[in-house]
Amino acid sequence: MQGLPNNLRNETQQFKAIIETIEDGVILIDNNRCIVLMNPAAGRMCGWKLEDTTGISVKSVIKFVLTKGEPLPPEKDPIEEVFATKKSVSNNTLFLLNRENLQISITLNLSPLTDQADEVSAVVMVLRDVTKERAEEQQRADFISTASHEMRTPVAAIEGYLSLALNDKVANIDSRARGYLEKAYSSTQHLGKLFQDLLTSAKAEDGRLTSNPVVLEMGDFIDKLCNDLKLVANKKGLEIVVRSSGSEINATKDSEEGERIVRPLYYVLADPDRLREVITNLFDNAVKYTDEGTITIGITGNDQVVQCYVRDTGPGIPAEDLPHLFQKFYRVDNSATRTIGGTGLGLFICYKIIELYHGQMWAESELNKGSTFYFNLPRIDSQKAGKTQTSAIAKPEI
C-alpha cells in the first residue's frame, strides 16, 4: 500500500469489507500499477487466489485481449488511459484472459482516485462477467437472422406470383379481384421489407454488416442521389432543396445547363451503398410524413466533421419521443404512424451504419414545425483523401 495516500490507507479496511459482498469484480490499483486489494469475485474471474495478488503488478493478473484473442496494444490499455487522462473509462468490447487461458466477456469501468495535488494516486477497477448475457444475445441474433433469411424466399415467391396475376398480359381479372390482389401484393412487399430489415438489424448488432469504405466527396454524392430521390417527392408535390455551406440549389427542377456551384469539398471514408441507405431512409420518412412544403437535404462541416441533415416541414415529433427514435421497433404513436406502414427498424439501422464509421446521429423537432435528422462523419482533408484514392487505385486486385 506504499503508493496510496494516507487517507486511502486508513480507509482500506472499510473499503475491503464492502467489496467482499459485491458480485462484480473490484480491484484497487495503486500508482505503481500494483494490486492493493481484490475482492473474491475478481479473484474467481481471473483464476487467482486473493493472497497471491496483493502487491504484484496488475498486468500479471489482469490480461485484456481483443475479440479473437489478440493481445491488446499497449497504447489502448484502459488502466494507463485512466492514469494519463485522470478521467473515468468504460469499455464493453474487451475480453479478460484468465489464469487458465479462458476468454471471458466483460464490461469494464475504471475510476481514478486523486490526491490533494490532483494527481491520480489509485484506480478502482470494476469488472462484470457478461459471458452468459452475450451468448444469449448471440442466440437471439442468430435466430432472427436465420428466420428472416429463410422466410424471405417464400415471401419473394408469393410476391412474384401476385405480380404476374396483376399483369394484364398474363392474367385477366375483374376489378374487384384486382383490388384484393393489389392489397395482398402491398402487404407482401411490406412483409418482405420487414424480413430484410430484421436481417440487416441482426447483422448490425453482431458486427456482420458488410462494409467496403472508400473516399467519398459528400457534396457530389448527395447531388447525384438527389436526382433519384426528387422523383419520389415530385409525386407528392413537395419541393426539394439541397444546401451546402450556405449555398442553396432547388433540386425539384433540373439545374440549368452550364450551372456551376463553388463549395467546399467534404471528404469522408464510408461505403457509398450504406450511406445511400441512410440518406434514402431519412428522405423517405420525410416524404411520408410531410403533406406539403419542402424537404431540405443539407451538408456542412468543419475541420473535424462533415454534417449532413434531412429537414422536413411535417407535423414534427413530440419531445418525449426524441430520445427513443433510434431504438429497435420504436415508432411514434400518432395518427400519421398508424396509417403509414413501417417496420420500426429503419432509424435503428441508420444509427448503426453511422456508428460503423465512427459518426453520430440525432434528431431535432418541434410539433407542427417539422423535424431535422442529422448525422456527423469524421472529415478527411483533401490531401489525405487524394493519397487514399491513389493507394486504392494502385493496389493490385487479388
BAMI-717286 format. One record per atom (N, C-alpha, C): y, z negated, x; residue in one letter. Coordinates in steps of 0.1 Angstrom, whole numbers, padded with zeros to 4 digits, always signed. Layout:
<nodes>
YZXA
...
</nodes>
This chain:
<nodes>
-0012+0000+0008M
+0000+0000+0000M
+0013+0000+0008M
+0011+0003+0021Q
+0023+0002+0030Q
+0034+0012+0027Q
+0030+0023+0020G
+0040+0033+0017G
+0048+0030+0004G
+0044+0019-0003L
+0050+0015-0015L
+0062+0006-0013L
+0073+0007-0021P
+0084-0002-0021P
+0079-0016-0026P
+0087-0026-0024N
+0083-0040-0027N
+0081-0041-0042N
+0090-0036-0050N
+0089-0037-0065N
+0076-0032-0070N
+0072-0020-0065L
+0060-0014-0069L
+0048-0022-0064L
+0049-0027-0052R
+0038-0035-0046R
+0035-0048-0055R
+0046-0054-0060N
+0044-0066-0068N
+0039-0063-0082N
+0041-0051-0086E
+0036-0047-0100E
+0023-0040-0100E
+0017-0038-0088T
+0004-0030-0087T
-0007-0037-0095T
-0008-0050-0095Q
-0019-0056-0102Q
-0018-0054-0117Q
-0006-0055-0122Q
-0004-0053-0136Q
-0007-0039-0140Q
-0002-0030-0132F
-0005-0015-0134F
-0020-0013-0134F
-0027-0019-0124K
-0041-0017-0123K
-0049-0022-0135K
-0044-0033-0141A
-0051-0039-0152A
-0049-0030-0164A
-0038-0024-0166I
-0035-0015-0177I
-0044-0002-0176I
-0044+0004-0165I
-0051+0017-0164I
-0066+0016-0164I
-0071+0004-0162E
-0086+0002-0162E
-0091+0006-0176E
-0083+0005-0187T
-0088+0007-0200T
-0085+0021-0205T
-0078+0029-0197I
-0073+0042-0202I
-0085+0052-0199I
-0087+0061-0209E
-0098+0071-0208E
-0094+0082-0199E
-0082+0085-0198D
-0077+0096-0189D
-0078+0091-0175D
-0080+0100-0165G
-0080+0096-0151G
-0065+0093-0146G
-0063+0082-0140V
-0050+0078-0135V
-0051+0075-0120V
-0043+0081-0112I
-0043+0078-0097I
-0028+0076-0093I
-0027+0065-0085L
-0014+0062-0079L
-0014+0067-0064L
-0005+0075-0060I
-0004+0081-0047I
+0009+0077-0040I
+0008+0071-0028D
+0020+0067-0021D
+0026+0079-0013D
+0037+0076-0006N
+0045+0088+0000N
+0038+0093+0013N
+0027+0086+0017N
+0019+0092+0028N
+0007+0100+0022N
+0008+0103+0009R
-0003+0111+0002R
-0016+0104+0003R
-0016+0091+0003C
-0028+0083+0002C
-0030+0076-0011C
-0042+0074-0015I
-0045+0068-0028I
-0043+0053-0027I
-0035+0048-0036V
-0032+0033-0037V
-0042+0027-0046V
-0044+0033-0058L
-0054+0029-0067L
-0058+0040-0076L
-0070+0038-0082M
-0076+0049-0091M
-0084+0041-0102M
-0082+0046-0114N
-0090+0039-0125N
-0104+0045-0126N
-0113+0038-0133P
-0127+0042-0134P
-0128+0057-0140P
-0120+0061-0149A
-0121+0074-0155A
-0119+0085-0144A
-0109+0083-0136A
-0106+0092-0125A
-0118+0092-0115A
-0124+0081-0112G
-0135+0080-0103G
-0147+0088-0109G
-0149+0087-0122R
-0160+0094-0128R
-0158+0109-0127R
-0146+0114-0129M
-0142+0128-0128M
-0145+0133-0114M
-0140+0126-0104C
-0140+0130-0090C
-0154+0128-0084C
-0162+0119-0090G
-0175+0116-0084G
-0174+0106-0072G
-0164+0098-0072W
-0162+0088-0061W
-0163+0074-0066W
-0167+0065-0058K
-0167+0051-0061K
-0152+0046-0058K
-0147+0037-0067L
-0133+0033-0065L
-0130+0027-0052L
-0140+0018-0047E
-0138+0011-0034E
-0137+0021-0022E
-0143+0033-0024D
-0143+0042-0013D
-0130+0051-0012D
-0122+0050-0022T
-0110+0059-0023T
-0097+0052-0019T
-0096+0039-0019T
-0083+0032-0016T
-0079+0034-0002T
-0067+0039+0000G
-0062+0041+0014G
-0065+0054+0021G
-0073+0063+0014I
-0077+0075+0021I
-0068+0087+0015I
-0068+0098+0022S
-0059+0109+0017S
-0064+0114+0004S
-0054+0116-0005V
-0057+0121-0018V
-0064+0135-0018V
-0061+0143-0008K
-0066+0156-0007K
-0081+0156-0003K
-0086+0144+0002S
-0100+0143+0005S
-0108+0140-0008S
-0101+0135-0018V
-0107+0131-0031V
-0105+0141-0042V
-0092+0146-0043I
-0088+0155-0054I
-0087+0169-0048I
-0095+0177-0053K
-0095+0191-0048K
-0093+0201-0060K
-0082+0207-0060F
-0079+0216-0071F
-0083+0230-0067F
-0089+0238-0077V
-0093+0252-0075V
-0088+0260-0087V
-0088+0273-0084L
-0083+0282-0095L
-0095+0286-0104L
-0093+0295-0113T
-0102+0298-0124T
-0116+0301-0119T
-0117+0309-0109K
-0131+0313-0104K
-0135+0306-0091K
-0129+0294-0090G
-0133+0285-0078G
-0126+0288-0065G
-0116+0297-0066E
-0108+0300-0053E
-0100+0288-0050E
-0099+0285-0037P
-0090+0274-0032P
-0076+0276-0037P
-0069+0265-0040L
-0055+0265-0044L
-0046+0267-0031L
-0038+0277-0031P
-0029+0279-0020P
-0020+0267-0017P
-0018+0263-0005P
-0010+0251-0002P
+0004+0251-0008P
+0010+0262-0009E
+0024+0263-0015E
+0024+0260-0030E
+0012+0260-0036K
+0012+0258-0051K
+0006+0244-0054K
+0004+0236-0044D
-0001+0222-0046D
+0008+0214-0055D
+0004+0210-0067P
+0013+0203-0076P
+0018+0189-0070P
+0009+0183-0062I
+0013+0170-0056I
+0025+0172-0047I
+0025+0181-0038E
+0036+0184-0029E
+0048+0189-0037E
+0046+0196-0048E
+0057+0200-0056E
+0065+0188-0061E
+0058+0178-0066V
+0065+0166-0071V
+0073+0159-0060V
+0067+0158-0048F
+0074+0151-0037F
+0087+0159-0033F
+0085+0173-0034A
+0096+0181-0029A
+0107+0182-0040A
+0104+0183-0053T
+0114+0186-0063T
+0119+0173-0070T
+0111+0162-0068K
+0115+0149-0074K
+0114+0150-0090K
+0107+0160-0095K
+0105+0162-0109K
+0091+0162-0113K
+0089+0158-0126S
+0075+0158-0131S
+0069+0172-0132S
+0056+0173-0130V
+0049+0186-0130V
+0037+0185-0140V
+0035+0196-0147S
+0024+0197-0156S
+0017+0210-0154S
+0003+0210-0156N
-0004+0222-0153N
-0017+0221-0162N
-0020+0232-0169N
-0033+0232-0176N
-0041+0244-0173N
-0039+0250-0161T
-0047+0261-0157T
-0056+0258-0145T
-0054+0247-0138L
-0062+0243-0127L
-0076+0237-0130L
-0085+0237-0121F
-0098+0230-0122F
-0099+0220-0111F
-0107+0210-0114L
-0110+0199-0104L
-0124+0201-0099L
-0125+0202-0086L
-0138+0203-0079L
-0142+0189-0075L
-0152+0184-0081N
-0156+0170-0078N
-0165+0169-0066N
-0170+0157-0063R
-0178+0155-0051R
-0191+0162-0051R
-0196+0165-0063E
-0209+0173-0065E
-0207+0188-0066E
-0194+0192-0062N
-0190+0206-0063N
-0191+0212-0077N
-0190+0203-0087L
-0189+0208-0101L
-0174+0211-0105L
-0172+0222-0112Q
-0158+0226-0115Q
-0155+0220-0129Q
-0145+0212-0130I
-0141+0205-0143I
-0128+0211-0147I
-0127+0215-0160S
-0115+0220-0166S
-0106+0208-0169S
-0094+0208-0165I
-0085+0196-0167I
-0071+0201-0171I
-0064+0191-0177T
-0049+0192-0178T
-0044+0181-0169T
-0033+0184-0163L
-0027+0176-0152L
-0013+0173-0154L
-0009+0161-0153N
+0005+0156-0153N
+0008+0147-0142N
+0019+0150-0134L
+0023+0142-0123L
+0037+0138-0125L
+0040+0125-0123S
+0054+0119-0124S
+0058+0112-0112S
+0070+0115-0107P
+0075+0108-0095P
+0080+0094-0098P
+0078+0085-0088L
+0085+0071-0088L
+0094+0071-0077L
+0107+0068-0079T
+0117+0069-0069T
+0122+0055-0065T
+0127+0053-0053D
+0132+0040-0048D
+0147+0040-0050D
+0154+0030-0044Q
+0168+0028-0046Q
+0176+0039-0039Q
+0170+0046-0029A
+0177+0057-0023A
+0174+0071-0030A
+0168+0070-0042D
+0164+0082-0049D
+0154+0091-0042D
+0146+0085-0034E
+0135+0092-0027E
+0122+0089-0034E
+0113+0099-0035V
+0100+0097-0041V
+0092+0088-0032V
+0089+0077-0037S
+0080+0067-0030S
+0066+0067-0034S
+0063+0072-0046A
+0050+0073-0051A
+0049+0083-0062A
+0037+0087-0065V
+0034+0097-0076V
+0023+0092-0085V
+0025+0092-0098V
+0014+0089-0107V
+0008+0102-0112V
-0005+0103-0110M
-0012+0115-0115M
-0021+0111-0127M
-0020+0119-0138V
-0029+0117-0149V
-0037+0129-0151V
-0050+0128-0151L
-0060+0139-0153L
-0067+0137-0166L
-0069+0148-0173R
-0077+0147-0186R
-0088+0158-0185R
-0100+0154-0187D
-0112+0164-0187D
-0112+0171-0201D
-0109+0184-0201V
-0109+0192-0213V
-0120+0202-0213V
-0130+0200-0205T
-0141+0210-0204T
-0147+0213-0218T
-0150+0202-0226K
-0156+0204-0239K
-0147+0212-0248K
-0134+0208-0248E
-0124+0215-0257E
-0123+0229-0254E
-0122+0232-0240R
-0121+0246-0236R
-0134+0254-0240R
-0145+0248-0239A
-0158+0255-0242A
-0158+0258-0257A
-0153+0249-0266E
-0153+0251-0280E
-0142+0262-0283E
-0131+0262-0276E
-0121+0273-0278E
-0127+0286-0275E
-0134+0287-0264Q
-0140+0299-0260Q
-0151+0304-0270Q
-0158+0295-0275Q
-0168+0299-0285Q
-0161+0305-0298Q
-0151+0298-0302R
-0143+0304-0314R
-0137+0317-0311R
-0132+0319-0299A
-0126+0332-0295A
-0137+0343-0294A
-0148+0339-0289D
-0159+0349-0288D
-0164+0353-0301D
-0165+0343-0311F
-0169+0347-0324F
-0160+0356-0331F
-0147+0353-0330I
-0136+0361-0336I
-0137+0375-0330I
-0138+0376-0317S
-0138+0389-0310S
-0150+0397-0314S
-0162+0391-0315T
-0174+0398-0318T
-0174+0403-0333T
-0170+0393-0342A
-0170+0396-0356A
-0160+0408-0359A
-0148+0407-0353S
-0138+0417-0355S
-0142+0430-0350S
-0149+0430-0339H
-0153+0443-0333H
-0164+0449-0342H
-0174+0441-0346E
-0185+0446-0355E
-0180+0451-0368E
-0170+0444-0374M
-0165+0448-0387M
-0156+0460-0387M
-0150+0463-0376R
-0142+0475-0376R
-0149+0488-0379R
-0162+0489-0374T
-0169+0501-0376T
-0172+0505-0391T
-0178+0495-0399P
-0180+0499-0413P
-0166+0501-0420P
-0156+0493-0417V
-0143+0495-0424V
-0137+0509-0421V
-0139+0513-0408A
-0134+0526-0404A
-0141+0537-0412A
-0154+0535-0414A
-0162+0545-0421A
-0158+0546-0436A
-0155+0534-0442I
-0151+0534-0456I
-0137+0540-0457I
-0128+0538-0448E
-0115+0544-0448E
-0116+0559-0447E
-0125+0563-0438G
-0127+0578-0437G
-0132+0585-0449G
-0142+0578-0456Y
-0147+0584-0469Y
-0137+0584-0480Y
-0129+0573-0481L
-0118+0573-0490L
-0108+0584-0488L
-0105+0586-0475S
-0095+0596-0472S
-0100+0610-0476S
-0113+0612-0474L
-0119+0625-0479L
-0119+0626-0494L
-0121+0615-0501A
-0121+0616-0516A
-0107+0619-0521A
-0097+0615-0513L
-0083+0617-0517L
-0078+0631-0513L
-0086+0638-0506N
-0082+0652-0501N
-0085+0662-0512N
-0075+0669-0517D
-0077+0679-0528D
-0086+0690-0524D
-0087+0693-0511K
-0095+0704-0506K
-0110+0700-0506K
-0113+0687-0507V
-0127+0682-0506V
-0132+0678-0519V
-0124+0671-0527A
-0128+0665-0539A
-0118+0667-0551A
-0123+0668-0563N
-0115+0670-0575N
-0116+0657-0583N
-0105+0649-0584I
-0105+0637-0591I
-0093+0636-0600I
-0094+0629-0612D
-0083+0628-0621D
-0073+0618-0616D
-0061+0618-0622S
-0050+0609-0617S
-0053+0594-0618S
-0061+0590-0628R
-0065+0576-0629R
-0074+0572-0617R
-0084+0580-0614A
-0093+0577-0603A
-0085+0578-0590A
-0076+0587-0589R
-0068+0588-0576R
-0060+0575-0574R
-0055+0569-0585G
-0047+0557-0583G
-0056+0546-0578G
-0068+0545-0583Y
-0078+0534-0578Y
-0081+0536-0564Y
-0084+0549-0560L
-0088+0552-0547L
-0076+0550-0537L
-0064+0553-0541E
-0053+0550-0532E
-0051+0535-0529E
-0053+0527-0540K
-0052+0513-0538K
-0063+0508-0528K
-0076+0513-0530A
-0087+0510-0522A
-0084+0514-0507A
-0079+0526-0506Y
-0076+0531-0492Y
-0065+0522-0485Y
-0055+0518-0493S
-0044+0510-0487S
-0050+0496-0483S
-0059+0490-0491S
-0065+0477-0488S
-0074+0478-0476S
-0081+0490-0475T
-0090+0492-0464T
-0082+0493-0451T
-0071+0500-0451Q
-0062+0501-0440Q
-0057+0487-0435Q
-0053+0479-0445H
-0048+0465-0443H
-0059+0457-0436H
-0072+0458-0441L
-0083+0451-0436L
-0086+0456-0421L
-0085+0469-0419G
-0087+0474-0405G
-0076+0468-0396G
-0064+0467-0400K
-0053+0462-0392K
-0056+0447-0389K
-0061+0440-0399L
-0064+0426-0397L
-0075+0424-0386L
-0085+0432-0387F
-0096+0431-0377F
-0091+0434-0363F
-0082+0445-0362Q
-0076+0449-0349Q
-0068+0438-0344Q
-0059+0431-0352D
-0051+0421-0348D
-0059+0408-0344D
-0070+0405-0351L
-0078+0394-0347L
-0084+0396-0333L
-0089+0409-0331L
-0095+0412-0318L
-0084+0411-0307L
-0072+0416-0309T
-0062+0416-0299T
-0057+0401-0296T
-0056+0393-0307S
-0052+0379-0305S
-0062+0371-0297S
-0075+0374-0300A
-0086+0367-0293A
-0085+0371-0278A
-0083+0383-0275K
-0081+0388-0261K
-0069+0382-0254K
-0058+0381-0262A
-0046+0375-0257A
-0047+0360-0253A
-0055+0353-0261E
-0057+0339-0259E
-0066+0336-0247E
-0076+0344-0244D
-0085+0341-0233D
-0083+0349-0221D
-0071+0357-0220G
-0068+0364-0208G
-0074+0377-0207G
-0080+0383-0217R
-0088+0396-0216R
-0079+0407-0221R
-0066+0405-0223L
-0058+0416-0228L
-0055+0426-0217L
-0059+0438-0219T
-0058+0448-0208T
-0043+0451-0205T
-0039+0452-0193S
-0026+0455-0189S
-0025+0463-0176S
-0017+0474-0177N
-0016+0482-0165N
-0001+0483-0162N
+0005+0473-0156P
+0020+0473-0154P
+0025+0484-0145P
+0036+0490-0148V
+0043+0499-0140V
+0058+0496-0141V
+0066+0502-0132V
+0080+0501-0132V
+0086+0509-0144V
+0093+0502-0153L
+0099+0509-0164L
+0114+0507-0164L
+0122+0517-0167E
+0136+0516-0169E
+0138+0514-0184E
+0142+0502-0189M
+0141+0499-0203M
+0151+0507-0211M
+0162+0511-0206G
+0172+0519-0214G
+0165+0532-0218G
+0159+0539-0209D
+0153+0552-0211D
+0141+0550-0220D
+0133+0539-0218F
+0121+0536-0226F
+0125+0534-0240F
+0135+0526-0243I
+0139+0523-0257I
+0145+0536-0264I
+0153+0544-0256D
+0158+0556-0262D
+0147+0565-0267D
+0137+0567-0259K
+0126+0576-0263K
+0118+0570-0275K
+0116+0557-0274L
+0109+0550-0285L
+0116+0551-0298L
+0130+0550-0298C
+0138+0551-0310C
+0137+0564-0317C
+0134+0575-0309N
+0133+0588-0315N
+0121+0588-0325N
+0111+0581-0322D
+0099+0580-0331D
+0102+0570-0342D
+0108+0558-0339L
+0110+0548-0349L
+0120+0551-0360L
+0130+0560-0357K
+0140+0563-0366K
+0135+0569-0379K
+0123+0577-0377L
+0118+0583-0389L
+0113+0573-0400L
+0108+0562-0395V
+0104+0551-0405V
+0116+0546-0412V
+0127+0543-0405A
+0139+0538-0411A
+0146+0548-0420A
+0145+0561-0416N
+0152+0571-0425N
+0146+0571-0439N
+0133+0569-0440K
+0127+0569-0453K
+0132+0559-0462K
+0138+0548-0456K
+0143+0537-0464K
+0158+0537-0465K
+0164+0547-0459G
+0179+0549-0459G
+0186+0539-0450G
+0179+0534-0440L
+0186+0524-0431L
+0192+0531-0419L
+0202+0526-0414E
+0209+0531-0402E
+0203+0525-0389E
+0201+0533-0379I
+0195+0527-0366I
+0206+0529-0356I
+0209+0517-0349V
+0219+0517-0338V
+0212+0512-0325V
+0215+0519-0314V
+0210+0514-0301V
+0222+0510-0293V
+0221+0498-0288R
+0232+0493-0279R
+0227+0489-0265R
+0235+0493-0256S
+0231+0490-0242S
+0244+0485-0234S
+0244+0472-0232S
+0255+0465-0225S
+0269+0470-0230S
+0271+0469-0243G
+0284+0473-0249G
+0285+0487-0254G
+0276+0496-0249S
+0277+0509-0254S
+0269+0510-0268S
+0273+0519-0276E
+0267+0520-0289E
+0263+0534-0293E
+0251+0537-0296I
+0247+0550-0300I
+0241+0550-0313I
+0245+0559-0322N
+0239+0560-0335N
+0226+0568-0334N
+0215+0562-0336A
+0202+0569-0334A
+0197+0574-0347A
+0204+0572-0358T
+0199+0577-0371T
+0199+0592-0371T
+0209+0598-0365K
+0210+0613-0363K
+0208+0616-0349K
+0203+0628-0347D
+0201+0633-0333D
+0214+0633-0325D
+0214+0629-0313S
+0226+0630-0304S
+0230+0644-0302S
+0243+0646-0301E
+0248+0659-0299E
+0244+0664-0285E
+0241+0677-0285E
+0237+0683-0272E
+0247+0682-0261E
+0242+0677-0250G
+0251+0675-0238G
+0257+0662-0237G
+0254+0653-0247E
+0260+0640-0247E
+0254+0632-0235E
+0262+0625-0228R
+0258+0617-0216R
+0264+0603-0217R
+0255+0593-0215I
+0260+0580-0216I
+0257+0573-0203I
+0268+0566-0198V
+0266+0559-0185V
+0264+0544-0188V
+0253+0539-0182R
+0250+0525-0185R
+0242+0520-0173R
+0240+0506-0172P
+0232+0501-0161P
+0218+0504-0162P
+0211+0504-0151L
+0196+0507-0151L
+0189+0493-0151L
+0181+0491-0161Y
+0174+0479-0163Y
+0159+0481-0160Y
+0154+0477-0148Y
+0140+0479-0144Y
+0132+0466-0147Y
+0120+0468-0152V
+0110+0457-0154V
+0097+0462-0149V
+0088+0453-0147L
+0074+0456-0144L
+0065+0452-0156L
+0060+0462-0163A
+0052+0459-0175A
+0044+0471-0179A
+0034+0469-0188D
+0026+0480-0193D
+0034+0487-0205D
+0037+0500-0204P
+0045+0506-0215P
+0039+0506-0228P
+0025+0506-0229D
+0018+0506-0242D
+0020+0492-0248D
+0019+0481-0240R
+0021+0468-0245R
+0035+0465-0250R
+0045+0470-0242L
+0059+0468-0247L
+0062+0477-0259L
+0056+0488-0260R
+0058+0497-0272R
+0052+0489-0284R
+0041+0482-0282E
+0035+0474-0293E
+0045+0463-0297E
+0051+0457-0288V
+0061+0446-0291V
+0073+0451-0299V
+0079+0461-0293I
+0091+0466-0300I
+0088+0473-0313I
+0077+0480-0314T
+0074+0486-0327T
+0071+0476-0338T
+0064+0465-0334N
+0061+0454-0343N
+0074+0448-0348N
+0083+0444-0339L
+0096+0438-0343L
+0104+0448-0352L
+0104+0461-0348F
+0111+0471-0356F
+0105+0472-0370F
+0092+0473-0371D
+0086+0475-0384D
+0088+0463-0393D
+0088+0451-0387N
+0092+0439-0395N
+0106+0440-0400N
+0115+0444-0392A
+0129+0445-0396A
+0131+0455-0407A
+0124+0466-0406V
+0125+0476-0417V
+0118+0471-0430V
+0107+0464-0429K
+0100+0459-0441K
+0109+0450-0449K
+0116+0441-0442Y
+0124+0431-0449Y
+0139+0434-0450Y
+0143+0446-0447T
+0157+0450-0449T
+0158+0461-0460T
+0164+0458-0471D
+0165+0468-0481D
+0177+0478-0479D
+0187+0473-0473E
+0199+0482-0470E
+0206+0476-0458E
+0213+0485-0451G
+0221+0481-0439G
+0216+0488-0426G
+0216+0480-0415T
+0214+0485-0402T
+0203+0478-0394T
+0196+0485-0387I
+0186+0479-0377I
+0192+0483-0363I
+0194+0472-0355T
+0200+0474-0342T
+0190+0471-0331T
+0188+0480-0322I
+0179+0477-0310I
+0189+0477-0298I
+0189+0466-0291G
+0198+0464-0280G
+0191+0460-0267G
+0199+0463-0256I
+0194+0459-0243I
+0206+0455-0235I
+0204+0444-0228T
+0215+0439-0219T
+0207+0431-0208T
+0215+0424-0200G
+0208+0416-0189G
+0218+0412-0178G
+0212+0405-0168N
+0220+0401-0156N
+0211+0404-0144N
+0214+0397-0133D
+0207+0400-0121D
+0192+0395-0122D
+0190+0385-0130Q
+0176+0379-0131Q
+0168+0385-0142Q
+0173+0387-0154V
+0165+0391-0165V
+0171+0404-0172V
+0162+0410-0180V
+0165+0421-0189V
+0163+0415-0203V
+0173+0416-0212Q
+0171+0411-0225Q
+0171+0423-0235Q
+0161+0423-0244C
+0160+0433-0255C
+0161+0425-0268C
+0166+0431-0278Y
+0166+0425-0291Y
+0165+0435-0302Y
+0160+0430-0314V
+0160+0438-0326V
+0166+0430-0337V
+0177+0435-0342R
+0185+0428-0352R
+0185+0435-0366R
+0184+0428-0376D
+0184+0434-0390D
+0195+0428-0398D
+0197+0434-0410T
+0207+0428-0420T
+0199+0424-0432T
+0187+0419-0430G
+0178+0415-0441G
+0182+0401-0447G
+0173+0395-0454P
+0176+0382-0461P
+0176+0370-0451P
+0172+0371-0439G
+0172+0360-0430G
+0160+0351-0431G
+0159+0342-0422I
+0147+0333-0422I
+0152+0318-0422I
+0146+0310-0431P
+0150+0296-0431P
+0149+0289-0418P
+0158+0280-0415A
+0158+0273-0402A
+0145+0265-0399A
+0139+0260-0409E
+0127+0252-0407E
+0115+0261-0404E
+0116+0274-0406D
+0105+0283-0403D
+0106+0289-0389D
+0118+0289-0383L
+0120+0295-0370L
+0111+0290-0359L
+0109+0276-0358P
+0100+0272-0347P
+0086+0276-0348P
+0082+0280-0360H
+0067+0283-0362H
+0064+0298-0363H
+0074+0307-0361L
+0072+0321-0363L
+0062+0327-0354L
+0060+0322-0342F
+0051+0328-0332F
+0037+0321-0332F
+0034+0313-0342Q
+0021+0307-0343Q
+0012+0317-0351Q
-0001+0315-0348K
-0011+0324-0354K
-0011+0322-0369K
-0012+0333-0376F
-0013+0333-0391F
-0001+0327-0398F
+0009+0324-0391Y
+0021+0318-0398Y
+0029+0329-0405Y
+0033+0327-0418R
+0041+0336-0425R
+0051+0328-0433R
+0064+0332-0433V
+0074+0326-0441V
+0070+0327-0455V
+0071+0316-0463D
+0067+0317-0477D
+0079+0319-0486D
+0081+0332-0489N
+0092+0335-0499N
+0088+0348-0507N
+0096+0352-0516S
+0092+0363-0525S
+0090+0376-0517S
+0097+0378-0506A
+0095+0390-0498A
+0082+0391-0492A
+0077+0380-0485T
+0065+0380-0478T
+0053+0380-0488T
+0055+0376-0500R
+0044+0376-0510R
+0041+0390-0514R
+0051+0399-0515T
+0050+0412-0519T
+0047+0422-0508T
+0050+0418-0496I
+0048+0427-0484I
+0036+0422-0476I
+0026+0431-0474G
+0014+0427-0467G
+0016+0424-0452G
+0008+0416-0447G
+0008+0413-0432G
-0003+0404-0428G
-0006+0403-0416T
-0017+0395-0411T
-0013+0382-0406T
+0000+0380-0403G
+0004+0367-0397G
+0001+0366-0382G
-0003+0378-0376L
-0007+0377-0362L
+0002+0386-0353L
+0011+0394-0359G
+0019+0403-0352G
+0028+0397-0342G
+0036+0387-0347L
+0045+0380-0338L
+0038+0371-0327L
+0026+0366-0331F
+0018+0358-0321F
+0014+0367-0310F
+0010+0379-0313I
+0005+0389-0303I
+0017+0393-0294I
+0029+0396-0301C
+0041+0400-0293C
+0044+0389-0283C
+0044+0376-0288Y
+0047+0365-0279Y
+0038+0364-0267Y
+0025+0366-0269K
+0015+0366-0258K
+0017+0377-0249K
+0021+0389-0254I
+0023+0400-0245I
+0035+0398-0236I
+0046+0393-0241I
+0058+0390-0233I
+0055+0379-0223I
+0047+0369-0227E
+0043+0358-0219E
+0035+0364-0207E
+0027+0374-0209L
+0019+0380-0199L
+0027+0385-0187L
+0040+0390-0190Y
+0048+0395-0180Y
+0059+0384-0176Y
+0056+0371-0178H
+0064+0360-0174H
+0078+0361-0181H
+0078+0365-0193G
+0090+0366-0201G
+0091+0355-0212G
+0101+0356-0219Q
+0104+0346-0230Q
+0107+0353-0243Q
+0103+0347-0254M
+0106+0354-0267M
+0111+0343-0277M
+0120+0346-0285W
+0125+0337-0296W
+0133+0345-0307W
+0136+0337-0317A
+0143+0344-0328A
+0155+0335-0333A
+0165+0342-0338E
+0177+0335-0344E
+0179+0341-0357E
+0183+0333-0367S
+0185+0339-0380S
+0194+0329-0389S
+0200+0335-0399E
+0208+0328-0408E
+0206+0334-0422E
+0203+0326-0432L
+0200+0331-0445L
+0211+0340-0450L
+0206+0352-0456N
+0215+0362-0462N
+0224+0369-0452N
+0221+0367-0439K
+0229+0374-0428K
+0220+0381-0418K
+0207+0381-0420G
+0199+0388-0411G
+0192+0380-0401G
+0184+0386-0393S
+0177+0380-0382S
+0177+0388-0369S
+0176+0381-0358T
+0175+0388-0345T
+0164+0382-0337T
+0155+0391-0332F
+0144+0387-0323F
+0147+0392-0309F
+0146+0382-0300Y
+0149+0385-0286Y
+0137+0384-0277Y
+0137+0391-0266F
+0127+0388-0255F
+0134+0392-0242F
+0131+0383-0232N
+0136+0385-0218N
+0124+0388-0209N
+0127+0397-0200L
+0117+0400-0189L
+0124+0399-0176L
+0116+0395-0165P
+0122+0395-0152P
+0127+0409-0148P
+0139+0409-0143R
+0145+0422-0138R
+0142+0425-0124R
+0139+0438-0122I
+0137+0443-0108I
+0149+0451-0104I
+0154+0448-0092D
+0166+0456-0087D
+0161+0470-0084D
+0171+0479-0084S
+0168+0493-0082S
+0161+0496-0069S
+0164+0489-0058Q
+0158+0492-0045Q
+0143+0488-0046Q
+0140+0476-0052K
+0126+0472-0053K
+0118+0481-0062K
+0125+0486-0073A
+0119+0494-0083A
+0115+0508-0076A
+0124+0513-0068G
+0121+0525-0061G
+0109+0524-0051G
+0109+0513-0044K
+0097+0511-0035K
+0084+0509-0042K
+0084+0502-0053T
+0072+0501-0061T
+0067+0514-0067T
+0077+0522-0072Q
+0073+0535-0077Q
+0067+0544-0066Q
+0074+0544-0054T
+0069+0552-0043T
+0055+0547-0038T
+0053+0534-0038S
+0040+0529-0034S
+0029+0533-0044S
+0032+0533-0057A
+0022+0537-0067A
+0019+0552-0066A
+0029+0560-0063I
+0026+0575-0061I
+0018+0577-0049I
+0021+0570-0038A
+0014+0572-0025A
+0000+0567-0025A
-0003+0557-0034K
-0017+0551-0034K
-0027+0561-0039K
-0037+0563-0031P
-0048+0573-0035P
-0056+0568-0046P
-0060+0577-0055E
-0069+0573-0066E
-0083+0571-0061E
-0090+0561-0067I
-0104+0558-0063I
-0113+0563-0074I
</nodes>
